[in-house]
Amino acid sequence: MNNAVDLIGRVARSTSLKAALTGAIGYFLIAATTIRLTSDGRNHATVWPADAIILALLLASPRRRWPVIILAGWAGNLAANGVTRGWMAGLLLYGAINMAQTAIAAVLLQRSNSGDELLADTRSSLHFLFSAGILAPALGAFLGSLASLINYGEPFGPSFVRWFASNALGLLIVTPVLKSLLDGGYLRCYTQRSWLGRFEAIGLHATHIALTAAVFSQNTMALLYLPICSLLLLSFRLGRLGTQAGVIMVALIGGVATYRGLGPVNLMDQSSDFDAIFFQVYLGILLCTALPVAATVSANTEALTRLAEREKALHLIMSNSPDGIISFDLAGICRWADGRLEDYLGVKPRDLLGASLPEIAERTGMLCPILSGPILPGTAEGHEQATAEFTPKLRPDITLEASTGLVKRDGIRLGTIVTLRDISARKAKEVAISKMAETDDLTGALNRKGFRQRLDEAVKDATRQVSLALIDVDHFKSINDTFGHTVGDKVLQEVVTRIKASTRNTDIVGRLGGDEFAILFDGDMKIARSACERLTASFQYMPVFEQSNVSLHASISCGIAELHPNMSRGQFFDAADIALYDAKHQGRGCVRAAA
């Protein structure tokens, strides 16, 4: 455990030392170069980017490392000013002011939760602009201008404007670039691009550099608008990272050229101070123009990336889900489809895109119950959900359940979602349960309830021609009394077997109770009589039970009736029952028809 703690401590110390060295050396190099290129050694530099490296390090480090980084930046500031301006006690104050304004900017950005992504969206961009571009440099400009007034006799007003503009521009322009370099943003952006994307990025930056260099290498034409054009192109194509790099390129090239008397800024033939301030205003315009565009592009890009990731995740979920989903817009046009649609409908999801609901219904068999739901325009707003079952045209072996629901936002209808699920197993189970509830467990024929339901349906259907046969096993009680109920059950099972052998698949066989059976024939009296006569004859020649030395014969009596118009179920049943009564009283083992 102690070794692990020591190792963690060494790593932390190593990281802090690396950050301190980066801050000190980086600050010295940037500050010294800036003073040499854009200052006469007494006034403030046109752009002061050195503080940006300290701000970037602070934002990328935990607060416990801030004191070390700030001290390192202070040391770099003292060294740079001492080498370029000459050593004097006032330099300590300059360094303290620079570090103070940088620390204030870091605290404000962290408190606003804008430190991680400075230009990720409009909100973070505004926080960054206020913290690093207005409040912190204004405080530094006030104290720095007092120091310049005391040390060098520089007028307070122009010194304040120059300090504020140079420090604000330096922080705004350079901090995002350094922050992205430190946290690997530029490396990730480059490596995540395709080779074509990398060539595009390099080409756009090279074009921007060449155009900016061409504009600021001459002072005969006012072409300051051209870098803005190429910068906006960087913003639209590469987002905030491209914009950050593009602005700093203009600041470096334009700042050096303006200080040396080159570029369109010098066409105004004003003093060097005026040229510096004008160039600062120009950079400010660049920032105010490009930053909102970059923030918007970045936000949209990230939103599209998140949307693509969610769509990919949803596709992965749907590919492993038992459901299929079809999304329709307000006009009833399919805009999205995924899931097991090919398994369910026999149609690939992409083939449904752009098709209307009626077209999909006609093609796949999603029938009227769904069409009458809340999908199509003009349907009742109250029916926000509907469920229907159907059998797909291309998959007649399965049963699907379609659930529909409205998609709304802020109470406004946007479209409809249809979810499909295979309920074949459930339907088969329901049918099996229903069949068990209607089936006689001894013989396998319909029980009294099931048969009467079929009889009611036949009587109500005026287009059908049906006949009814009622059957009794003659002297069945004596069979039970003599041979026992086990043999009696075997006889009843044999009776049903012979009834089914003498009838068709369209005929319905039922056991009404005890030894009473019924047949609902799909046909007229002639068909019923013929079948019943074959049935009674089979009992005359073949025993209904054989086992060891027992050979049991039995006979049946049949009464048949034909359904006539306006005949009720009771009348129909009574007619067959009267015919059965006649058969029993005329010798049994015969067939009698109702008059």
C-alpha positions as CSV (number, residue, x, y, z in Angstrom):
1,M,0.0,0.0,0.0
2,N,2.8,2.4,0.9
3,N,4.5,1.7,-2.4
4,A,1.3,2.5,-4.3
5,V,0.9,5.8,-2.4
6,D,4.5,6.7,-3.1
7,L,4.1,5.9,-6.8
8,I,1.0,8.1,-7.0
9,G,2.8,10.9,-5.2
10,R,5.7,10.7,-7.6
11,V,3.4,10.7,-10.6
12,A,1.6,13.7,-9.3
13,R,4.8,15.6,-8.6
14,S,6.1,14.7,-12.1
15,T,2.9,16.0,-13.6
16,S,3.0,19.3,-11.6
17,L,6.7,19.8,-12.6
18,K,5.9,19.2,-16.2
19,A,3.1,21.7,-16.1
20,A,5.3,24.2,-14.3
21,L,8.1,23.9,-16.9
22,T,5.7,24.1,-19.8
23,G,4.2,27.3,-18.3
24,A,7.5,29.0,-17.5
25,I,9.3,28.1,-20.8
26,G,6.2,28.6,-23.0
27,Y,5.4,32.0,-21.3
28,F,9.0,33.2,-21.7
29,L,9.2,32.3,-25.4
30,I,5.8,33.7,-26.4
31,A,6.1,36.9,-24.3
32,A,9.6,37.7,-25.5
33,T,8.7,37.1,-29.1
34,T,5.6,39.2,-28.8
35,I,7.4,42.1,-27.2
36,R,10.1,42.0,-29.9
37,L,7.7,41.9,-32.8
38,T,4.9,44.2,-31.7
39,S,6.3,46.6,-29.1
40,D,9.0,49.2,-28.8
41,G,10.0,48.0,-25.4
42,R,8.0,50.7,-23.5
43,N,4.4,50.4,-24.6
44,H,2.1,47.3,-24.4
45,A,2.3,44.7,-27.2
46,T,-0.4,44.7,-29.9
47,V,-1.5,41.2,-28.9
48,W,-0.5,39.5,-25.6
49,P,-0.9,35.7,-26.0
50,A,1.5,34.7,-23.3
51,D,-1.1,34.7,-20.5
52,A,-3.2,32.2,-22.6
53,I,-0.7,29.4,-22.0
54,I,-1.1,29.8,-18.2
55,L,-4.9,30.0,-18.6
56,A,-4.9,26.8,-20.7
57,L,-2.8,25.0,-18.2
58,L,-5.0,26.1,-15.3
59,L,-8.1,24.9,-17.0
60,A,-6.5,21.6,-17.8
61,S,-5.2,21.0,-14.2
62,P,-6.8,20.4,-10.8
63,R,-6.8,23.5,-8.5
64,R,-4.1,22.0,-6.2
65,R,-1.6,22.5,-9.0
66,W,-2.6,26.1,-9.7
67,P,-0.1,27.8,-7.4
68,V,2.8,26.1,-9.0
69,I,1.6,26.9,-12.5
70,I,1.0,30.6,-11.6
71,L,4.4,30.9,-10.0
72,A,6.0,29.4,-13.1
73,G,4.1,31.9,-15.3
74,W,5.2,34.7,-13.1
75,A,8.8,33.6,-13.5
76,G,8.4,33.4,-17.3
77,N,6.9,36.9,-17.3
78,L,9.8,38.3,-15.3
79,A,12.4,36.7,-17.6
80,A,10.7,37.8,-20.8
81,N,10.3,41.4,-19.7
82,G,13.7,41.5,-18.2
83,V,15.4,40.3,-21.4
84,T,13.4,42.6,-23.7
85,R,12.7,45.7,-21.6
86,G,15.6,45.7,-19.2
87,W,15.6,44.7,-15.5
88,M,13.7,46.9,-13.0
89,A,11.6,46.4,-9.8
90,G,8.4,47.3,-11.6
91,L,8.5,44.1,-13.6
92,L,7.5,42.2,-10.5
93,L,4.2,44.2,-10.5
94,Y,3.6,43.4,-14.2
95,G,4.0,39.7,-13.6
96,A,1.7,39.8,-10.6
97,I,-1.0,41.7,-12.6
98,N,-0.8,39.3,-15.6
99,M,-1.0,36.2,-13.3
100,A,-3.9,37.8,-11.3
101,Q,-6.0,38.4,-14.4
102,T,-5.3,34.9,-15.7
103,A,-6.3,33.3,-12.4
104,I,-9.5,35.4,-12.3
105,A,-10.4,34.2,-15.8
106,A,-9.8,30.6,-14.9
107,V,-11.9,30.8,-11.7
108,L,-14.8,32.4,-13.6
109,L,-14.7,29.8,-16.4
110,Q,-14.6,26.9,-14.0
111,R,-17.5,28.3,-12.0
112,S,-19.6,28.6,-15.1
113,N,-18.7,25.0,-16.2
114,S,-17.2,26.4,-19.4
115,G,-13.7,25.4,-18.7
116,D,-13.8,22.0,-20.4
117,E,-15.1,23.1,-23.8
118,L,-14.6,26.9,-24.3
119,L,-16.4,27.2,-27.6
120,A,-18.6,24.1,-27.5
121,D,-21.9,26.1,-27.9
122,T,-23.2,29.7,-27.7
123,R,-23.6,29.6,-23.9
124,S,-20.0,28.5,-23.2
125,S,-18.7,31.0,-25.9
126,L,-20.5,33.9,-24.1
127,H,-19.1,32.9,-20.8
128,F,-15.6,32.7,-22.3
129,L,-16.0,36.0,-24.0
130,F,-17.2,37.7,-20.7
131,S,-14.6,36.1,-18.4
132,A,-11.4,36.0,-20.6
133,G,-12.3,38.8,-23.0
134,I,-13.9,41.5,-20.8
135,L,-13.8,41.2,-17.0
136,A,-10.3,39.7,-16.3
137,P,-8.4,41.9,-18.9
138,A,-10.3,45.0,-17.8
139,L,-9.0,44.5,-14.2
140,G,-5.5,43.8,-15.5
141,A,-5.6,46.8,-17.8
142,F,-6.5,49.1,-14.9
143,L,-3.7,47.9,-12.7
144,G,-1.2,47.5,-15.6
145,S,-1.9,51.0,-16.9
146,L,-1.2,52.4,-13.4
147,A,2.1,50.5,-13.4
148,S,3.0,51.9,-16.8
149,L,2.1,55.4,-15.7
150,I,4.3,55.1,-12.7
151,N,7.2,53.2,-14.3
152,Y,7.3,54.8,-17.8
153,G,5.1,57.8,-17.6
154,E,2.7,56.3,-20.2
155,P,-0.7,58.1,-20.4
156,F,-3.3,56.1,-18.5
157,G,-6.1,56.2,-21.2
158,P,-4.2,54.9,-24.3
159,S,-2.3,52.5,-22.1
160,F,-5.6,51.1,-20.7
161,V,-7.0,50.6,-24.1
162,R,-3.9,49.0,-25.5
163,W,-3.4,46.7,-22.5
164,F,-7.1,45.7,-22.4
165,A,-7.2,45.0,-26.2
166,S,-3.9,43.2,-26.3
167,N,-4.6,40.9,-23.3
168,A,-8.3,40.3,-24.2
169,L,-7.4,39.4,-27.8
170,G,-4.5,37.2,-26.6
171,L,-6.7,35.3,-24.2
172,L,-9.6,34.9,-26.6
173,I,-7.5,34.0,-29.6
174,V,-4.8,31.7,-28.1
175,T,-6.4,30.0,-25.1
176,P,-8.8,27.8,-27.1
177,V,-5.9,26.7,-29.3
178,L,-3.6,25.8,-26.5
179,K,-6.4,24.2,-24.5
180,S,-7.2,22.0,-27.5
181,L,-3.5,21.1,-27.9
182,L,-3.1,20.2,-24.2
183,D,-6.2,18.1,-24.0
184,G,-5.6,16.3,-27.3
185,G,-8.5,17.9,-29.1
186,Y,-6.5,18.7,-32.3
187,L,-4.9,15.2,-32.3
188,R,-8.3,13.5,-31.9
189,C,-9.8,15.7,-34.6
190,Y,-7.0,14.8,-37.0
191,T,-6.9,11.0,-36.2
192,Q,-10.7,10.6,-36.3
193,R,-10.9,12.0,-39.8
194,S,-10.5,10.0,-43.0
195,W,-7.5,10.6,-45.2
196,L,-9.7,12.7,-47.4
197,G,-10.8,14.7,-44.4
198,R,-7.2,15.2,-43.3
199,F,-6.2,16.5,-46.7
200,E,-9.2,18.8,-46.7
201,A,-8.2,20.3,-43.3
202,I,-4.6,20.8,-44.3
203,G,-5.7,22.3,-47.6
204,L,-8.1,24.7,-46.0
205,H,-5.6,25.9,-43.4
206,A,-2.9,26.3,-46.1
207,T,-5.3,28.3,-48.2
208,H,-6.2,30.5,-45.2
209,I,-2.5,31.1,-44.4
210,A,-1.6,31.9,-48.0
211,L,-4.5,34.3,-48.4
212,T,-3.8,36.0,-45.1
213,A,-0.1,36.3,-46.0
214,A,-1.0,37.7,-49.4
215,V,-3.3,40.3,-47.9
216,F,-0.9,41.5,-45.2
217,S,2.2,41.4,-47.5
218,Q,1.0,44.4,-49.5
219,N,-0.3,47.9,-48.6
220,T,-1.8,49.0,-51.9
221,M,-5.3,47.4,-51.7
222,A,-7.7,47.2,-48.8
223,L,-8.3,43.5,-48.7
224,L,-9.0,42.9,-45.0
225,Y,-12.3,41.2,-45.8
226,L,-10.6,38.2,-47.6
227,P,-9.2,36.6,-44.4
228,I,-12.8,36.8,-42.9
229,C,-14.1,34.8,-45.9
230,S,-11.5,32.0,-45.6
231,L,-12.0,32.0,-41.8
232,L,-15.7,31.5,-42.2
233,L,-15.0,28.7,-44.5
234,L,-12.8,27.1,-41.8
235,S,-15.7,27.6,-39.4
236,F,-18.2,25.8,-41.5
237,R,-16.0,23.0,-42.6
238,L,-13.9,22.4,-39.5
239,G,-15.9,23.9,-36.7
240,R,-14.4,25.5,-33.6
241,L,-11.0,23.9,-33.8
242,G,-10.5,25.2,-37.4
243,T,-11.8,28.6,-36.3
244,Q,-9.4,28.8,-33.4
245,A,-6.4,28.0,-35.5
246,G,-7.6,30.3,-38.3
247,V,-7.9,33.4,-36.0
248,I,-4.5,32.8,-34.4
249,M,-2.9,32.6,-37.9
250,V,-4.4,36.0,-38.8
251,A,-3.2,37.5,-35.5
252,L,0.3,36.2,-36.0
253,I,0.7,37.2,-39.6
254,G,-1.3,40.4,-39.4
255,G,0.3,41.5,-36.1
256,V,3.9,41.2,-37.4
257,A,3.0,42.8,-40.7
258,T,1.2,45.7,-39.2
259,Y,4.0,46.4,-36.7
260,R,6.5,46.4,-39.6
261,G,4.4,48.9,-41.6
262,L,3.0,46.3,-44.1
263,G,-0.6,45.3,-44.8
264,P,-3.9,47.1,-45.5
265,V,-4.0,48.7,-42.0
266,N,-1.1,51.0,-42.9
267,L,-3.1,52.4,-45.9
268,M,-4.7,54.8,-43.5
269,D,-1.4,56.6,-42.9
270,Q,-1.9,57.1,-39.2
271,S,0.3,56.7,-36.2
272,S,1.6,53.3,-35.1
273,D,-0.6,53.4,-32.0
274,F,-3.7,54.0,-34.2
275,D,-2.6,51.1,-36.5
276,A,-2.2,48.8,-33.5
277,I,-5.6,49.8,-32.1
278,F,-7.2,49.4,-35.5
279,F,-5.7,45.9,-35.9
280,Q,-7.0,45.0,-32.5
281,V,-10.5,46.1,-33.5
282,Y,-10.1,44.1,-36.7
283,L,-9.2,41.0,-34.7
284,G,-12.1,41.7,-32.4
285,I,-14.4,41.7,-35.5
286,L,-12.9,38.5,-36.6
287,L,-13.6,36.9,-33.3
288,C,-17.2,38.3,-33.0
289,T,-17.9,37.0,-36.6
290,A,-16.3,33.6,-36.4
291,L,-16.9,32.5,-32.8
292,P,-20.7,32.4,-33.0
293,V,-20.5,30.6,-36.3
294,A,-18.0,28.1,-34.9
295,A,-20.1,27.6,-31.7
296,T,-23.2,27.0,-33.8
297,V,-21.4,24.6,-36.2
298,S,-19.8,22.7,-33.3
299,A,-23.1,22.4,-31.5
300,N,-24.8,21.2,-34.6
301,T,-22.0,18.8,-35.4
302,E,-22.0,17.4,-31.9
303,A,-25.8,17.1,-32.0
304,L,-25.7,15.3,-35.3
305,T,-22.9,13.0,-33.9
306,R,-25.0,12.2,-30.8
307,L,-28.0,11.6,-33.0
308,A,-26.0,9.3,-35.3
309,E,-24.7,7.4,-32.2
310,R,-28.2,7.1,-30.8
311,E,-29.6,5.9,-34.1
312,K,-26.8,3.4,-34.3
313,A,-27.5,2.2,-30.8
314,L,-31.2,2.1,-31.5
315,H,-30.6,0.1,-34.7
316,L,-28.4,-2.3,-32.6
317,I,-31.2,-2.6,-30.0
318,M,-33.9,-3.1,-32.6
319,S,-31.8,-5.8,-34.4
320,N,-31.9,-7.8,-31.2
321,S,-35.4,-6.9,-30.3
322,P,-38.5,-9.0,-31.0
323,D,-40.3,-5.9,-32.3
324,G,-40.4,-4.1,-35.6
325,I,-41.0,-0.3,-35.8
326,I,-42.3,1.9,-38.5
327,S,-42.5,5.7,-38.1
328,F,-44.8,7.8,-40.1
329,D,-44.8,11.6,-40.4
330,L,-47.9,13.8,-40.1
331,A,-48.8,13.1,-43.8
332,G,-48.7,9.3,-43.2
333,I,-45.4,8.8,-45.1
334,C,-42.9,6.3,-43.7
335,R,-39.7,8.1,-42.6
336,W,-38.0,5.5,-40.5
337,A,-38.2,1.7,-40.2
338,D,-36.1,-0.8,-38.3
339,G,-36.2,-4.1,-36.4
340,R,-37.5,-7.5,-37.5
341,L,-39.7,-6.1,-40.3
342,E,-38.3,-8.4,-42.9
343,D,-39.0,-11.5,-40.7
344,Y,-42.5,-10.2,-40.0
345,L,-43.7,-8.6,-43.2
346,G,-41.4,-10.1,-45.8
347,V,-40.2,-6.6,-46.8
348,K,-36.9,-5.0,-46.0
349,P,-37.1,-1.8,-43.8
350,R,-35.4,0.3,-46.4
351,D,-38.1,-0.7,-49.0
352,L,-40.8,0.9,-46.8
353,L,-39.1,4.4,-46.6
354,G,-41.1,7.0,-48.5
355,A,-44.2,4.9,-48.9
356,S,-47.5,5.9,-47.6
357,L,-49.5,4.0,-45.0
358,P,-52.1,2.8,-47.5
359,E,-49.4,1.6,-49.8
360,I,-47.7,-0.3,-47.0
361,A,-51.0,-1.7,-45.9
362,E,-51.8,-3.0,-49.4
363,R,-48.4,-4.5,-49.8
364,T,-48.0,-6.1,-46.4
365,G,-51.6,-6.7,-45.2
366,M,-51.7,-4.2,-42.4
367,L,-55.5,-4.0,-42.7
368,C,-58.4,-1.8,-41.7
369,P,-58.1,-1.9,-37.9
370,I,-54.8,-0.1,-38.2
371,L,-55.9,2.3,-41.0
372,S,-58.8,3.4,-38.7
373,G,-56.3,4.2,-35.9
374,P,-54.5,7.4,-35.2
375,I,-52.1,7.3,-38.1
376,L,-53.6,9.1,-41.1
377,P,-54.2,12.8,-41.1
378,G,-57.7,13.8,-40.2
379,T,-58.4,10.9,-37.8
380,A,-59.7,11.7,-34.3
381,E,-57.2,13.2,-32.0
382,G,-58.7,11.3,-29.1
383,H,-57.6,7.9,-30.3
384,E,-53.9,8.3,-29.4
385,Q,-53.3,4.5,-29.2
386,A,-54.8,1.6,-31.1
387,T,-54.0,-2.1,-31.3
388,A,-54.9,-4.6,-34.0
389,E,-54.0,-8.1,-35.1
390,F,-53.4,-9.2,-38.6
391,T,-51.8,-11.9,-40.8
392,P,-49.2,-10.5,-43.2
393,K,-49.7,-11.2,-46.9
394,L,-46.2,-12.5,-47.4
395,R,-46.0,-14.4,-44.1
396,P,-49.4,-16.1,-43.7
397,D,-47.9,-18.5,-41.1
398,I,-47.7,-15.9,-38.4
399,T,-50.0,-13.5,-36.6
400,L,-48.8,-10.0,-35.8
401,E,-50.0,-7.4,-33.3
402,A,-49.7,-3.8,-34.4
403,S,-49.7,-1.1,-31.7
404,T,-50.0,2.5,-32.9
405,G,-49.4,5.7,-31.0
406,L,-49.1,9.4,-31.7
407,V,-45.8,11.2,-31.4
408,K,-46.3,14.7,-29.9
409,R,-44.2,17.5,-28.7
410,D,-45.6,20.4,-26.6
411,G,-49.1,19.1,-27.5
412,I,-48.4,19.3,-31.2
413,R,-48.8,16.1,-33.3
414,L,-45.6,15.2,-35.2
415,G,-46.4,11.7,-36.5
416,T,-47.2,8.2,-35.6
417,I,-45.2,5.1,-34.5
418,V,-46.4,1.6,-35.4
419,T,-44.8,-1.3,-33.4
420,L,-45.1,-4.8,-34.7
421,R,-44.8,-8.0,-32.6
422,D,-45.1,-11.6,-33.4
423,I,-47.9,-13.1,-31.3
424,S,-48.2,-16.4,-33.1
425,A,-47.3,-18.4,-30.0
426,R,-49.7,-16.5,-27.9
427,K,-52.5,-16.9,-30.4
428,A,-51.8,-20.6,-30.7
429,K,-52.0,-20.9,-26.9
430,E,-55.2,-18.9,-26.8
431,V,-56.7,-21.1,-29.5
432,A,-55.5,-24.2,-27.6
433,I,-57.1,-22.9,-24.4
434,S,-60.3,-22.0,-26.2
435,K,-60.3,-25.4,-27.9
436,M,-59.8,-27.1,-24.5
437,A,-62.7,-25.2,-23.1
438,E,-65.0,-26.3,-25.9
439,T,-63.7,-29.9,-26.2
440,D,-65.0,-33.0,-24.5
441,D,-62.0,-34.5,-22.8
442,L,-63.1,-38.1,-23.2
443,T,-63.9,-38.3,-26.9
444,G,-62.2,-35.2,-28.4
445,A,-65.5,-34.0,-29.9
446,L,-66.9,-30.6,-29.1
447,N,-68.7,-30.4,-25.8
448,R,-72.2,-29.1,-25.3
449,K,-71.1,-25.4,-25.1
450,G,-68.8,-25.6,-28.1
451,F,-71.4,-27.4,-30.3
452,R,-74.2,-25.0,-29.4
453,Q,-72.0,-22.0,-30.3
454,R,-71.4,-23.5,-33.7
455,L,-75.1,-24.2,-34.0
456,D,-76.0,-20.6,-33.2
457,E,-73.5,-19.3,-35.8
458,A,-75.1,-21.7,-38.5
459,V,-78.6,-20.6,-37.6
460,K,-77.7,-16.9,-37.9
461,D,-76.0,-17.3,-41.3
462,A,-78.9,-17.2,-43.7
463,T,-76.6,-18.1,-46.6
464,R,-75.7,-21.5,-45.3
465,Q,-77.6,-24.8,-45.9
466,V,-77.1,-27.1,-42.9
467,S,-78.7,-30.2,-41.4
468,L,-78.6,-31.5,-37.8
469,A,-78.4,-35.1,-36.6
470,L,-78.9,-36.1,-33.0
471,I,-77.6,-39.6,-32.1
472,D,-78.1,-41.8,-29.1
473,V,-76.3,-45.1,-28.3
474,D,-79.0,-47.7,-27.8
475,H,-79.2,-49.3,-24.4
476,F,-76.0,-47.6,-23.3
477,K,-77.0,-47.9,-19.6
478,S,-77.0,-51.6,-19.8
479,I,-73.4,-51.6,-21.2
480,N,-72.2,-49.6,-18.3
481,D,-74.1,-51.8,-15.8
482,T,-72.8,-55.0,-17.4
483,F,-69.2,-54.2,-18.4
484,G,-68.4,-51.1,-16.2
485,H,-67.8,-47.5,-16.9
486,T,-64.3,-48.1,-18.3
487,V,-65.7,-50.2,-21.1
488,G,-68.5,-47.7,-21.5
489,D,-66.0,-44.9,-22.0
490,K,-64.2,-47.0,-24.7
491,V,-67.6,-47.4,-26.4
492,L,-68.2,-43.7,-26.4
493,Q,-64.7,-43.1,-27.9
494,E,-65.4,-45.6,-30.6
495,V,-68.7,-44.0,-31.4
496,V,-67.0,-40.6,-32.0
497,T,-64.3,-42.3,-34.1
498,R,-66.9,-43.8,-36.4
499,I,-68.9,-40.6,-36.6
500,K,-65.8,-38.7,-37.7
501,A,-65.0,-41.5,-40.2
502,S,-68.5,-41.1,-41.7
503,T,-68.4,-37.3,-41.9
504,R,-66.4,-34.6,-43.7
505,N,-64.0,-32.0,-42.3
506,T,-66.6,-29.4,-42.8
507,D,-69.1,-31.2,-40.6
508,I,-69.1,-30.5,-36.9
509,V,-69.2,-33.3,-34.3
510,G,-70.3,-32.8,-30.7
511,R,-71.0,-34.7,-27.5
512,L,-74.1,-33.2,-25.8
513,G,-73.7,-35.4,-22.7
514,G,-73.7,-39.0,-21.6
515,D,-74.3,-41.1,-24.8
516,E,-75.9,-38.2,-26.7
517,F,-74.0,-36.9,-29.8
518,A,-74.8,-34.4,-32.5
519,I,-73.6,-33.7,-36.0
520,L,-74.0,-30.4,-37.8
521,F,-73.8,-31.2,-41.5
522,D,-72.7,-28.6,-44.1
523,G,-75.4,-29.5,-46.5
524,D,-79.0,-30.5,-47.0
525,M,-81.1,-33.4,-45.6
526,K,-79.9,-35.8,-48.4
527,I,-76.3,-35.4,-47.4
528,A,-77.1,-35.9,-43.7
529,R,-79.3,-39.0,-44.3
530,S,-76.6,-40.7,-46.4
531,A,-73.9,-40.1,-43.8
532,C,-76.1,-41.3,-41.0
533,E,-77.1,-44.5,-42.8
534,R,-73.5,-45.3,-43.4
535,L,-72.8,-44.7,-39.8
536,T,-75.6,-46.9,-38.4
537,A,-74.6,-49.7,-40.8
538,S,-71.1,-49.7,-39.4
539,F,-72.5,-50.6,-36.0
540,Q,-74.4,-53.6,-37.4
541,Y,-71.3,-55.3,-38.7
542,M,-68.5,-54.3,-36.4
543,P,-68.3,-54.6,-32.6
544,V,-67.7,-51.4,-30.7
545,F,-65.4,-53.1,-28.1
546,E,-63.2,-56.2,-28.3
547,Q,-60.9,-57.5,-25.6
548,S,-60.0,-61.1,-24.7
549,N,-63.2,-63.1,-25.0
550,V,-65.4,-60.0,-25.0
551,S,-66.9,-58.8,-28.3
552,L,-69.5,-56.1,-27.6
553,H,-71.9,-55.0,-30.3
554,A,-74.1,-51.8,-30.0
555,S,-76.4,-49.8,-32.2
556,I,-77.2,-46.1,-32.6
557,S,-80.4,-44.2,-33.4
558,C,-80.3,-41.1,-35.5
559,G,-82.8,-38.2,-35.9
560,I,-82.1,-35.6,-38.6
561,A,-83.6,-32.3,-39.6
562,E,-82.8,-29.6,-42.1
563,L,-82.6,-25.9,-41.3
564,H,-85.4,-23.9,-43.0
565,P,-85.7,-20.1,-43.4
566,N,-86.9,-18.3,-40.3
567,M,-86.3,-21.4,-38.1
568,S,-84.9,-20.6,-34.7
569,R,-82.2,-22.7,-33.0
570,G,-84.7,-24.2,-30.7
571,Q,-87.1,-25.2,-33.5
572,F,-84.2,-26.7,-35.4
573,F,-83.0,-28.7,-32.5
574,D,-86.5,-29.8,-31.5
575,A,-87.2,-31.1,-35.1
576,A,-84.1,-33.3,-34.9
577,D,-85.0,-34.5,-31.4
578,I,-88.5,-35.5,-32.5
579,A,-87.0,-37.5,-35.4
580,L,-84.7,-39.2,-32.9
581,Y,-87.6,-40.1,-30.7
582,D,-89.3,-41.7,-33.7
583,A,-86.2,-43.7,-34.5
584,K,-86.1,-45.1,-30.9
585,H,-89.7,-46.1,-31.0
586,Q,-89.5,-47.8,-34.3
587,G,-87.0,-50.4,-33.4
588,R,-83.8,-48.4,-32.8
589,G,-80.6,-48.8,-34.9
590,C,-82.2,-46.7,-37.6
591,V,-82.3,-43.2,-39.1
592,R,-85.4,-41.0,-39.1
593,A,-85.9,-37.6,-40.7
594,A,-88.1,-34.8,-39.5
595,A,-91.1,-34.1,-41.6
